[in-house]
């Protein structure tokens, strides 16, 4: 459609942003998932679906990659903060 190859577009994107498109997309998804988890309205698998991860395992691994903590531990940590006030 644009008349350029996907690999060229990917390289150009990374040369400008210093990140891959998937890195930026995943960072956005994780930020959104944090908001949803903090709302307390959704279960983990629902958050995973809402933010666009194909399956829970992928969501879990990506969340842990970016925050160095699992979604489950994140929720527990936030609950402790809330109840200690």
N, CA, C and O atoms as a CHARMM CRD file, in Angstrom:
* protein
*
  340
    1    1 UNK  N      0.82300  -1.19600   0.00000 PROA 1      0.00000
    2    1 UNK  CA     0.00000   0.00000   0.00000 PROA 1      0.00000
    3    1 UNK  C      0.87200   1.26800   0.00000 PROA 1      0.00000
    4    1 UNK  O      0.57500   2.23500  -0.70200 PROA 1      0.00000
    5    2 UNK  N      1.94600   1.24500   0.79500 PROA 2      0.00000
    6    2 UNK  CA     2.85000   2.39200   0.84600 PROA 2      0.00000
    7    2 UNK  C      3.95400   2.31200  -0.20300 PROA 2      0.00000
    8    2 UNK  O      4.66000   3.29000  -0.45200 PROA 2      0.00000
    9    3 UNK  N      4.09400   1.15800  -0.80400 PROA 3      0.00000
   10    3 UNK  CA     5.14300   0.97500  -1.79400 PROA 3      0.00000
   11    3 UNK  C      6.52100   0.71300  -1.19900 PROA 3      0.00000
   12    3 UNK  O      7.53800   0.85800  -1.87800 PROA 3      0.00000
   13    4 UNK  N      6.54600   0.32300   0.08800 PROA 4      0.00000
   14    4 UNK  CA     7.81300  -0.03200   0.74200 PROA 4      0.00000
   15    4 UNK  C      7.62500  -1.36200   1.45300 PROA 4      0.00000
   16    4 UNK  O      6.50400  -1.74800   1.78300 PROA 4      0.00000
   17    5 UNK  N      8.71300  -2.04700   1.68300 PROA 5      0.00000
   18    5 UNK  CA     8.61600  -3.35000   2.33900 PROA 5      0.00000
   19    5 UNK  C      8.45700  -3.18200   3.85400 PROA 5      0.00000
   20    5 UNK  O      8.90000  -2.18700   4.42600 PROA 5      0.00000
   21    6 UNK  N      7.82200  -4.16100   4.49100 PROA 6      0.00000
   22    6 UNK  CA     7.68600  -4.12300   5.95800 PROA 6      0.00000
   23    6 UNK  C      9.03400  -4.05000   6.66700 PROA 6      0.00000
   24    6 UNK  O      9.15600  -3.36800   7.68500 PROA 6      0.00000
   25    7 UNK  N     10.05100  -4.74400   6.14500 PROA 7      0.00000
   26    7 UNK  CA    11.35800  -4.72500   6.80500 PROA 7      0.00000
   27    7 UNK  C     12.00600  -3.33700   6.70500 PROA 7      0.00000
   28    7 UNK  O     12.65300  -2.88800   7.65100 PROA 7      0.00000
   29    8 UNK  N     11.83500  -2.66600   5.57700 PROA 8      0.00000
   30    8 UNK  CA    12.37500  -1.30500   5.42900 PROA 8      0.00000
   31    8 UNK  C     11.67300  -0.36600   6.40800 PROA 8      0.00000
   32    8 UNK  O     12.31800   0.43500   7.08500 PROA 8      0.00000
   33    9 UNK  N     10.36100  -0.47100   6.47400 PROA 9      0.00000
   34    9 UNK  CA     9.59500   0.37900   7.38200 PROA 9      0.00000
   35    9 UNK  C     10.02400   0.13700   8.82900 PROA 9      0.00000
   36    9 UNK  O     10.17000   1.08100   9.60500 PROA 9      0.00000
   37   10 UNK  N     10.22200  -1.11900   9.18200 PROA 10     0.00000
   38   10 UNK  CA    10.65700  -1.46700  10.53000 PROA 10     0.00000
   39   10 UNK  C     12.02800  -0.86700  10.85100 PROA 10     0.00000
   40   10 UNK  O     12.22500  -0.29900  11.92500 PROA 10     0.00000
   41   11 UNK  N     12.95900  -0.99200   9.93000 PROA 11     0.00000
   42   11 UNK  CA    14.30700  -0.42100  10.13800 PROA 11     0.00000
   43   11 UNK  C     14.24600   1.09700  10.25600 PROA 11     0.00000
   44   11 UNK  O     14.92100   1.68400  11.10100 PROA 11     0.00000
   45   12 UNK  N     13.44400   1.72800   9.41800 PROA 12     0.00000
   46   12 UNK  CA    13.31900   3.19200   9.44700 PROA 12     0.00000
   47   12 UNK  C     12.69800   3.64600  10.77400 PROA 12     0.00000
   48   12 UNK  O     13.14200   4.62400  11.37500 PROA 12     0.00000
   49   13 UNK  N     11.68300   2.93400  11.21100 PROA 13     0.00000
   50   13 UNK  CA    11.02000   3.24400  12.47300 PROA 13     0.00000
   51   13 UNK  C     12.01600   3.17300  13.62400 PROA 13     0.00000
   52   13 UNK  O     12.06400   4.06500  14.47100 PROA 13     0.00000
   53   14 UNK  N     12.80900   2.10600  13.64600 PROA 14     0.00000
   54   14 UNK  CA    13.78500   1.92700  14.72600 PROA 14     0.00000
   55   14 UNK  C     14.89400   2.97300  14.65500 PROA 14     0.00000
   56   14 UNK  O     15.38000   3.42300  15.69300 PROA 14     0.00000
   57   15 UNK  N     15.29700   3.36200  13.46300 PROA 15     0.00000
   58   15 UNK  CA    16.36600   4.36100  13.34400 PROA 15     0.00000
   59   15 UNK  C     15.91100   5.72600  13.87300 PROA 15     0.00000
   60   15 UNK  O     16.72600   6.51800  14.34600 PROA 15     0.00000
   61   16 UNK  N     14.62000   5.98900  13.78900 PROA 16     0.00000
   62   16 UNK  CA    14.08400   7.27100  14.25900 PROA 16     0.00000
   63   16 UNK  C     13.76200   7.23000  15.75300 PROA 16     0.00000
   64   16 UNK  O     14.06800   8.17700  16.47800 PROA 16     0.00000
   65   17 UNK  N     13.14800   6.13900  16.21600 PROA 17     0.00000
   66   17 UNK  CA    12.67700   6.07200  17.59900 PROA 17     0.00000
   67   17 UNK  C     13.64000   5.37200  18.55800 PROA 17     0.00000
   68   17 UNK  O     13.47800   5.46500  19.77500 PROA 17     0.00000
   69   18 UNK  N     14.64100   4.67200  18.01800 PROA 18     0.00000
   70   18 UNK  CA    15.57000   3.85400  18.81300 PROA 18     0.00000
   71   18 UNK  C     14.87600   2.65400  19.45900 PROA 18     0.00000
   72   18 UNK  O     15.46300   1.98300  20.30700 PROA 18     0.00000
   73   19 UNK  N     13.64000   2.38200  19.06600 PROA 19     0.00000
   74   19 UNK  CA    12.89900   1.23500  19.57400 PROA 19     0.00000
   75   19 UNK  C     12.15100   0.59100  18.41500 PROA 19     0.00000
   76   19 UNK  O     11.86700   1.23000  17.40200 PROA 19     0.00000
   77   20 UNK  N     11.84100  -0.68200  18.58700 PROA 20     0.00000
   78   20 UNK  CA    11.03000  -1.33100  17.56600 PROA 20     0.00000
   79   20 UNK  C      9.56700  -0.93300  17.77700 PROA 20     0.00000
   80   20 UNK  O      9.17300  -0.47600  18.85000 PROA 20     0.00000
   81   21 UNK  N      8.78800  -1.12100  16.73200 PROA 21     0.00000
   82   21 UNK  CA     7.36500  -0.84700  16.84300 PROA 21     0.00000
   83   21 UNK  C      6.74200  -1.70300  17.93900 PROA 21     0.00000
   84   21 UNK  O      5.91200  -1.21900  18.70800 PROA 21     0.00000
   85   22 UNK  N      7.14000  -2.97600  18.01300 PROA 22     0.00000
   86   22 UNK  CA     6.58200  -3.87500  19.03300 PROA 22     0.00000
   87   22 UNK  C      6.93300  -3.42700  20.44600 PROA 22     0.00000
   88   22 UNK  O      6.11600  -3.56600  21.35600 PROA 22     0.00000
   89   23 UNK  N      8.14000  -2.88700  20.64400 PROA 23     0.00000
   90   23 UNK  CA     8.49900  -2.36600  21.96800 PROA 23     0.00000
   91   23 UNK  C      7.57800  -1.22200  22.37200 PROA 23     0.00000
   92   23 UNK  O      7.08500  -1.18200  23.49900 PROA 23     0.00000
   93   24 UNK  N      7.35300  -0.31300  21.46700 PROA 24     0.00000
   94   24 UNK  CA     6.48400   0.83200  21.76500 PROA 24     0.00000
   95   24 UNK  C      5.05200   0.37500  21.99300 PROA 24     0.00000
   96   24 UNK  O      4.38800   0.84300  22.91700 PROA 24     0.00000
   97   25 UNK  N      4.57200  -0.53800  21.15500 PROA 25     0.00000
   98   25 UNK  CA     3.22400  -1.06800  21.32600 PROA 25     0.00000
   99   25 UNK  C      3.07900  -1.78900  22.65900 PROA 25     0.00000
  100   25 UNK  O      2.09000  -1.58900  23.36400 PROA 25     0.00000
  101   26 UNK  N      4.04400  -2.61700  23.01000 PROA 26     0.00000
  102   26 UNK  CA     3.97100  -3.34400  24.28000 PROA 26     0.00000
  103   26 UNK  C      4.04600  -2.40800  25.47700 PROA 26     0.00000
  104   26 UNK  O      3.35900  -2.63600  26.47300 PROA 26     0.00000
  105   27 UNK  N      4.85500  -1.36800  25.40700 PROA 27     0.00000
  106   27 UNK  CA     4.91500  -0.39500  26.49600 PROA 27     0.00000
  107   27 UNK  C      3.55400   0.27300  26.69000 PROA 27     0.00000
  108   27 UNK  O      3.10400   0.46800  27.81900 PROA 27     0.00000
  109   28 UNK  N      2.91400   0.61600  25.59100 PROA 28     0.00000
  110   28 UNK  CA     1.58000   1.22300  25.65800 PROA 28     0.00000
  111   28 UNK  C      0.58400   0.23900  26.27500 PROA 28     0.00000
  112   28 UNK  O     -0.21500   0.61000  27.13500 PROA 28     0.00000
  113   29 UNK  N      0.63900  -1.01200  25.83000 PROA 29     0.00000
  114   29 UNK  CA    -0.27200  -2.02400  26.35800 PROA 29     0.00000
  115   29 UNK  C     -0.07200  -2.23100  27.86100 PROA 29     0.00000
  116   29 UNK  O     -1.04200  -2.38300  28.60400 PROA 29     0.00000
  117   30 UNK  N      1.18000  -2.23700  28.30200 PROA 30     0.00000
  118   30 UNK  CA     1.45700  -2.42900  29.72500 PROA 30     0.00000
  119   30 UNK  C      0.94700  -1.23500  30.53400 PROA 30     0.00000
  120   30 UNK  O      0.36800  -1.42000  31.60400 PROA 30     0.00000
  121   31 UNK  N      1.15300  -0.02100  30.03900 PROA 31     0.00000
  122   31 UNK  CA     0.62400   1.16300  30.73300 PROA 31     0.00000
  123   31 UNK  C     -0.88900   1.08800  30.86400 PROA 31     0.00000
  124   31 UNK  O     -1.43700   1.38300  31.92600 PROA 31     0.00000
  125   32 UNK  N     -1.56100   0.69700  29.79800 PROA 32     0.00000
  126   32 UNK  CA    -3.01800   0.55900  29.83900 PROA 32     0.00000
  127   32 UNK  C     -3.42800  -0.55700  30.79100 PROA 32     0.00000
  128   32 UNK  O     -4.41400  -0.42400  31.51600 PROA 32     0.00000
  129   33 UNK  N     -2.68500  -1.64700  30.79300 PROA 33     0.00000
  130   33 UNK  CA    -3.02900  -2.76900  31.66900 PROA 33     0.00000
  131   33 UNK  C     -2.89000  -2.36600  33.13400 PROA 33     0.00000
  132   33 UNK  O     -3.67600  -2.81200  33.97000 PROA 33     0.00000
  133   34 UNK  N     -1.91700  -1.54100  33.45500 PROA 34     0.00000
  134   34 UNK  CA    -1.75800  -1.06000  34.83400 PROA 34     0.00000
  135   34 UNK  C     -3.00000  -0.28600  35.25600 PROA 34     0.00000
  136   34 UNK  O     -3.52000  -0.49700  36.35100 PROA 34     0.00000
  137   35 UNK  N     -3.48000   0.60900  34.39600 PROA 35     0.00000
  138   35 UNK  CA    -4.69900   1.36200  34.70500 PROA 35     0.00000
  139   35 UNK  C     -5.88100   0.42400  34.95400 PROA 35     0.00000
  140   35 UNK  O     -6.64300   0.60500  35.90300 PROA 35     0.00000
  141   36 UNK  N     -6.01900  -0.57300  34.09100 PROA 36     0.00000
  142   36 UNK  CA    -7.12800  -1.51500  34.23300 PROA 36     0.00000
  143   36 UNK  C     -6.99600  -2.36500  35.49200 PROA 36     0.00000
  144   36 UNK  O     -7.98900  -2.61800  36.17500 PROA 36     0.00000
  145   37 UNK  N     -5.79400  -2.80300  35.80100 PROA 37     0.00000
  146   37 UNK  CA    -5.57800  -3.59900  37.01200 PROA 37     0.00000
  147   37 UNK  C     -5.86300  -2.77600  38.25800 PROA 37     0.00000
  148   37 UNK  O     -6.46100  -3.26900  39.21400 PROA 37     0.00000
  149   38 UNK  N     -5.43600  -1.52700  38.24300 PROA 38     0.00000
  150   38 UNK  CA    -5.66000  -0.66700  39.40500 PROA 38     0.00000
  151   38 UNK  C     -7.13100  -0.33000  39.60400 PROA 38     0.00000
  152   38 UNK  O     -7.55300  -0.03000  40.72000 PROA 38     0.00000
  153   39 UNK  N     -7.90900  -0.37700  38.53500 PROA 39     0.00000
  154   39 UNK  CA    -9.34100  -0.08700  38.65900 PROA 39     0.00000
  155   39 UNK  C    -10.06000  -1.15600  39.47300 PROA 39     0.00000
  156   39 UNK  O    -11.10000  -0.89000  40.07500 PROA 39     0.00000
  157   40 UNK  N     -9.50000  -2.37100  39.49000 PROA 40     0.00000
  158   40 UNK  CA   -10.10700  -3.45600  40.23700 PROA 40     0.00000
  159   40 UNK  C    -11.35600  -4.04500  39.59300 PROA 40     0.00000
  160   40 UNK  O    -12.03500  -4.86600  40.20900 PROA 40     0.00000
  161   41 UNK  N    -11.66500  -3.64700  38.38600 PROA 41     0.00000
  162   41 UNK  CA   -12.89100  -4.09100  37.71100 PROA 41     0.00000
  163   41 UNK  C    -12.71200  -5.35000  36.87100 PROA 41     0.00000
  164   41 UNK  O    -13.69400  -5.98500  36.48700 PROA 41     0.00000
  165   42 UNK  N    -11.47600  -5.71000  36.58800 PROA 42     0.00000
  166   42 UNK  CA   -11.22200  -6.78300  35.63000 PROA 42     0.00000
  167   42 UNK  C    -10.30500  -7.85800  36.20700 PROA 42     0.00000
  168   42 UNK  O     -9.46100  -7.58800  37.06100 PROA 42     0.00000
  169   43 UNK  N    -10.49000  -9.05500  35.72800 PROA 43     0.00000
  170   43 UNK  CA    -9.59700 -10.16100  36.05300 PROA 43     0.00000
  171   43 UNK  C     -8.39300 -10.08400  35.10800 PROA 43     0.00000
  172   43 UNK  O     -8.45000  -9.42000  34.07300 PROA 43     0.00000
  173   44 UNK  N     -7.32400 -10.75700  35.46800 PROA 44     0.00000
  174   44 UNK  CA    -6.10100 -10.69600  34.66900 PROA 44     0.00000
  175   44 UNK  C     -6.32400 -11.11000  33.21500 PROA 44     0.00000
  176   44 UNK  O     -5.83300 -10.44700  32.30100 PROA 44     0.00000
  177   45 UNK  N     -7.05300 -12.18900  32.99700 PROA 45     0.00000
  178   45 UNK  CA    -7.27100 -12.64000  31.62400 PROA 45     0.00000
  179   45 UNK  C     -8.10100 -11.63200  30.82600 PROA 45     0.00000
  180   45 UNK  O     -7.94600 -11.52600  29.60900 PROA 45     0.00000
  181   46 UNK  N     -8.98600 -10.89000  31.51200 PROA 46     0.00000
  182   46 UNK  CA    -9.76800  -9.85800  30.83000 PROA 46     0.00000
  183   46 UNK  C     -8.87600  -8.68600  30.43200 PROA 46     0.00000
  184   46 UNK  O     -8.99700  -8.14900  29.33100 PROA 46     0.00000
  185   47 UNK  N     -7.99400  -8.29900  31.32300 PROA 47     0.00000
  186   47 UNK  CA    -7.04800  -7.22200  31.01800 PROA 47     0.00000
  187   47 UNK  C     -6.18100  -7.61600  29.83800 PROA 47     0.00000
  188   47 UNK  O     -5.94500  -6.81400  28.93400 PROA 47     0.00000
  189   48 UNK  N     -5.71300  -8.83500  29.84700 PROA 48     0.00000
  190   48 UNK  CA    -4.90000  -9.34800  28.75800 PROA 48     0.00000
  191   48 UNK  C     -5.62600  -9.20000  27.42000 PROA 48     0.00000
  192   48 UNK  O     -5.03500  -8.74400  26.44100 PROA 48     0.00000
  193   49 UNK  N     -6.88300  -9.57700  27.37500 PROA 49     0.00000
  194   49 UNK  CA    -7.68300  -9.45600  26.15200 PROA 49     0.00000
  195   49 UNK  C     -7.93000  -7.99300  25.77400 PROA 49     0.00000
  196   49 UNK  O     -7.79900  -7.62200  24.60700 PROA 49     0.00000
  197   50 UNK  N     -8.28300  -7.17700  26.74300 PROA 50     0.00000
  198   50 UNK  CA    -8.62600  -5.77900  26.48000 PROA 50     0.00000
  199   50 UNK  C     -7.45200  -5.02400  25.85700 PROA 50     0.00000
  200   50 UNK  O     -7.63900  -4.24200  24.92500 PROA 50     0.00000
  201   51 UNK  N     -6.24900  -5.25800  26.36900 PROA 51     0.00000
  202   51 UNK  CA    -5.09300  -4.50400  25.86800 PROA 51     0.00000
  203   51 UNK  C     -4.46300  -5.12500  24.62400 PROA 51     0.00000
  204   51 UNK  O     -3.51300  -4.57400  24.06700 PROA 51     0.00000
  205   52 UNK  N     -4.99100  -6.27400  24.18500 PROA 52     0.00000
  206   52 UNK  CA    -4.58900  -6.80100  22.89600 PROA 52     0.00000
  207   52 UNK  C     -3.56100  -7.91100  22.86800 PROA 52     0.00000
  208   52 UNK  O     -2.97900  -8.18700  21.81900 PROA 52     0.00000
  209   53 UNK  N     -3.32700  -8.55200  23.99900 PROA 53     0.00000
  210   53 UNK  CA    -2.42600  -9.70000  23.98900 PROA 53     0.00000
  211   53 UNK  C     -3.22100 -10.92600  23.57900 PROA 53     0.00000
  212   53 UNK  O     -4.35700 -11.11500  24.01200 PROA 53     0.00000
  213   54 UNK  N     -2.62400 -11.74700  22.75000 PROA 54     0.00000
  214   54 UNK  CA    -3.32300 -12.91600  22.23800 PROA 54     0.00000
  215   54 UNK  C     -3.67300 -13.93200  23.30400 PROA 54     0.00000
  216   54 UNK  O     -4.72800 -14.56300  23.24200 PROA 54     0.00000
  217   55 UNK  N     -2.80700 -14.09400  24.26700 PROA 55     0.00000
  218   55 UNK  CA    -3.07400 -15.04800  25.33700 PROA 55     0.00000
  219   55 UNK  C     -2.46500 -14.53400  26.63000 PROA 55     0.00000
  220   55 UNK  O     -1.60000 -13.65800  26.63200 PROA 55     0.00000
  221   56 UNK  N     -2.93900 -15.10100  27.72500 PROA 56     0.00000
  222   56 UNK  CA    -2.51100 -14.65300  29.03900 PROA 56     0.00000
  223   56 UNK  C     -1.02000 -14.85300  29.25700 PROA 56     0.00000
  224   56 UNK  O     -0.36900 -14.00600  29.86800 PROA 56     0.00000
  225   57 UNK  N     -0.47400 -15.95000  28.77300 PROA 57     0.00000
  226   57 UNK  CA     0.95200 -16.24200  28.98200 PROA 57     0.00000
  227   57 UNK  C      1.81700 -15.14700  28.35700 PROA 57     0.00000
  228   57 UNK  O      2.79600 -14.71200  28.96400 PROA 57     0.00000
  229   58 UNK  N      1.47100 -14.70600  27.17100 PROA 58     0.00000
  230   58 UNK  CA     2.20400 -13.63000  26.51200 PROA 58     0.00000
  231   58 UNK  C      2.09500 -12.33200  27.31600 PROA 58     0.00000
  232   58 UNK  O      3.08300 -11.61700  27.48500 PROA 58     0.00000
  233   59 UNK  N      0.90100 -12.03500  27.80500 PROA 59     0.00000
  234   59 UNK  CA     0.70100 -10.85600  28.64900 PROA 59     0.00000
  235   59 UNK  C      1.56200 -10.94000  29.90700 PROA 59     0.00000
  236   59 UNK  O      2.24800  -9.98300  30.26400 PROA 59     0.00000
  237   60 UNK  N      1.52000 -12.09200  30.57400 PROA 60     0.00000
  238   60 UNK  CA     2.27800 -12.30400  31.80200 PROA 60     0.00000
  239   60 UNK  C      3.77200 -12.07400  31.56000 PROA 60     0.00000
  240   60 UNK  O      4.42200 -11.34700  32.31000 PROA 60     0.00000
  241   61 UNK  N      4.30800 -12.69500  30.51200 PROA 61     0.00000
  242   61 UNK  CA     5.74100 -12.58300  30.21400 PROA 61     0.00000
  243   61 UNK  C      6.13700 -11.16500  29.83300 PROA 61     0.00000
  244   61 UNK  O      7.19100 -10.68500  30.24800 PROA 61     0.00000
  245   62 UNK  N      5.30900 -10.49500  29.05200 PROA 62     0.00000
  246   62 UNK  CA     5.61900  -9.12000  28.63700 PROA 62     0.00000
  247   62 UNK  C      5.53400  -8.16600  29.81900 PROA 62     0.00000
  248   62 UNK  O      6.38500  -7.28900  29.96800 PROA 62     0.00000
  249   63 UNK  N      4.52600  -8.32500  30.65400 PROA 63     0.00000
  250   63 UNK  CA     4.37400  -7.50000  31.85600 PROA 63     0.00000
  251   63 UNK  C      5.61800  -7.62900  32.72300 PROA 63     0.00000
  252   63 UNK  O      6.17800  -6.63500  33.18600 PROA 63     0.00000
  253   64 UNK  N      6.03500  -8.85900  32.93300 PROA 64     0.00000
  254   64 UNK  CA     7.20600  -9.11600  33.77900 PROA 64     0.00000
  255   64 UNK  C      8.48100  -8.56600  33.13800 PROA 64     0.00000
  256   64 UNK  O      9.36500  -8.07900  33.84200 PROA 64     0.00000
  257   65 UNK  N      8.58100  -8.63800  31.83100 PROA 65     0.00000
  258   65 UNK  CA     9.74800  -8.11600  31.12500 PROA 65     0.00000
  259   65 UNK  C      9.90000  -6.60600  31.35000 PROA 65     0.00000
  260   65 UNK  O     11.00700  -6.12000  31.58000 PROA 65     0.00000
  261   66 UNK  N      8.80700  -5.88300  31.28400 PROA 66     0.00000
  262   66 UNK  CA     8.87600  -4.42700  31.39200 PROA 66     0.00000
  263   66 UNK  C      8.86400  -3.91600  32.82500 PROA 66     0.00000
  264   66 UNK  O      9.42700  -2.85700  33.10100 PROA 66     0.00000
  265   67 UNK  N      8.23700  -4.64200  33.74200 PROA 67     0.00000
  266   67 UNK  CA     8.14100  -4.15700  35.12300 PROA 67     0.00000
  267   67 UNK  C      8.92300  -4.98200  36.13500 PROA 67     0.00000
  268   67 UNK  O      8.98200  -4.62700  37.31200 PROA 67     0.00000
  269   68 UNK  N      9.52100  -6.07300  35.68900 PROA 68     0.00000
  270   68 UNK  CA    10.28800  -6.97000  36.57100 PROA 68     0.00000
  271   68 UNK  C      9.44600  -7.51800  37.71000 PROA 68     0.00000
  272   68 UNK  O      9.96500  -7.84400  38.77800 PROA 68     0.00000
  273   69 UNK  N      8.16300  -7.61600  37.47900 PROA 69     0.00000
  274   69 UNK  CA     7.23500  -8.17700  38.45700 PROA 69     0.00000
  275   69 UNK  C      6.04800  -8.73500  37.67200 PROA 69     0.00000
  276   69 UNK  O      5.66600  -8.18400  36.64000 PROA 69     0.00000
  277   70 UNK  N      5.47400  -9.82100  38.16300 PROA 70     0.00000
  278   70 UNK  CA     4.33300 -10.40700  37.45800 PROA 70     0.00000
  279   70 UNK  C      3.07800  -9.57000  37.71600 PROA 70     0.00000
  280   70 UNK  O      3.03500  -8.81200  38.68500 PROA 70     0.00000
  281   71 UNK  N      2.06400  -9.69700  36.86900 PROA 71     0.00000
  282   71 UNK  CA     0.82100  -8.97000  37.11000 PROA 71     0.00000
  283   71 UNK  C      0.19600  -9.33600  38.45800 PROA 71     0.00000
  284   71 UNK  O     -0.35600  -8.47600  39.14500 PROA 71     0.00000
  285   72 UNK  N      0.28300 -10.59900  38.82800 PROA 72     0.00000
  286   72 UNK  CA    -0.26300 -11.04800  40.10800 PROA 72     0.00000
  287   72 UNK  C      0.45200 -10.38000  41.26800 PROA 72     0.00000
  288   72 UNK  O     -0.19000  -9.89500  42.20000 PROA 72     0.00000
  289   73 UNK  N      1.77800 -10.35300  41.21800 PROA 73     0.00000
  290   73 UNK  CA     2.55200  -9.69900  42.27800 PROA 73     0.00000
  291   73 UNK  C      2.30600  -8.19000  42.28500 PROA 73     0.00000
  292   73 UNK  O      2.27800  -7.57000  43.34800 PROA 73     0.00000
  293   74 UNK  N      2.13100  -7.61000  41.12400 PROA 74     0.00000
  294   74 UNK  CA     1.82600  -6.17700  41.03400 PROA 74     0.00000
  295   74 UNK  C      0.53300  -5.86600  41.78300 PROA 74     0.00000
  296   74 UNK  O      0.46700  -4.90400  42.54800 PROA 74     0.00000
  297   75 UNK  N     -0.49000  -6.68300  41.55800 PROA 75     0.00000
  298   75 UNK  CA    -1.77400  -6.45700  42.23200 PROA 75     0.00000
  299   75 UNK  C     -1.61500  -6.61200  43.73800 PROA 75     0.00000
  300   75 UNK  O     -2.13800  -5.80000  44.50200 PROA 75     0.00000
  301   76 UNK  N     -0.90100  -7.64300  44.17100 PROA 76     0.00000
  302   76 UNK  CA    -0.67400  -7.84300  45.60900 PROA 76     0.00000
  303   76 UNK  C      0.06400  -6.66200  46.21900 PROA 76     0.00000
  304   76 UNK  O     -0.28100  -6.19200  47.30300 PROA 76     0.00000
  305   77 UNK  N      1.07900  -6.19000  45.51300 PROA 77     0.00000
  306   77 UNK  CA     1.87200  -5.04800  45.97900 PROA 77     0.00000
  307   77 UNK  C      0.99500  -3.80400  46.11700 PROA 77     0.00000
  308   77 UNK  O      1.09900  -3.07600  47.10400 PROA 77     0.00000
  309   78 UNK  N      0.13900  -3.56400  45.13800 PROA 78     0.00000
  310   78 UNK  CA    -0.74100  -2.39300  45.17700 PROA 78     0.00000
  311   78 UNK  C     -1.78600  -2.53400  46.26900 PROA 78     0.00000
  312   78 UNK  O     -2.14000  -1.54500  46.91000 PROA 78     0.00000
  313   79 UNK  N     -2.28900  -3.74600  46.49600 PROA 79     0.00000
  314   79 UNK  CA    -3.24100  -3.97300  47.57300 PROA 79     0.00000
  315   79 UNK  C     -2.61600  -3.67200  48.93400 PROA 79     0.00000
  316   79 UNK  O     -3.25700  -3.07800  49.80100 PROA 79     0.00000
  317   80 UNK  N     -1.36000  -4.08600  49.11500 PROA 80     0.00000
  318   80 UNK  CA    -0.65300  -3.79600  50.36600 PROA 80     0.00000
  319   80 UNK  C     -0.52200  -2.29800  50.58300 PROA 80     0.00000
  320   80 UNK  O     -0.71800  -1.81300  51.69700 PROA 80     0.00000
  321   81 UNK  N     -0.19100  -1.55800  49.52700 PROA 81     0.00000
  322   81 UNK  CA    -0.06300  -0.11300  49.62100 PROA 81     0.00000
  323   81 UNK  C     -1.39400   0.51200  50.01100 PROA 81     0.00000
  324   81 UNK  O     -1.44000   1.41800  50.84300 PROA 81     0.00000
  325   82 UNK  N     -2.46200   0.03400  49.41800 PROA 82     0.00000
  326   82 UNK  CA    -3.78400   0.57400  49.67800 PROA 82     0.00000
  327   82 UNK  C     -4.24400   0.30600  51.10100 PROA 82     0.00000
  328   82 UNK  O     -4.84600   1.16600  51.74400 PROA 82     0.00000
  329   83 UNK  N     -3.95600  -0.89700  51.58800 PROA 83     0.00000
  330   83 UNK  CA    -4.42100  -1.27900  52.92900 PROA 83     0.00000
  331   83 UNK  C     -3.50600  -0.78100  54.04900 PROA 83     0.00000
  332   83 UNK  O     -3.89400  -0.81200  55.21700 PROA 83     0.00000
  333   84 UNK  N     -2.32100  -0.33300  53.71900 PROA 84     0.00000
  334   84 UNK  CA    -1.41100   0.14800  54.75700 PROA 84     0.00000
  335   84 UNK  C     -1.61800   1.62000  55.04000 PROA 84     0.00000
  336   84 UNK  O     -1.00500   2.16400  55.95800 PROA 84     0.00000
  337   85 UNK  N     -2.45700   2.26600  54.28100 PROA 85     0.00000
  338   85 UNK  CA    -2.71700   3.71400  54.49500 PROA 85     0.00000
  339   85 UNK  C     -3.77200   3.93400  55.54900 PROA 85     0.00000
  340   85 UNK  O     -4.11100   5.07800  55.85200 PROA 85     0.00000
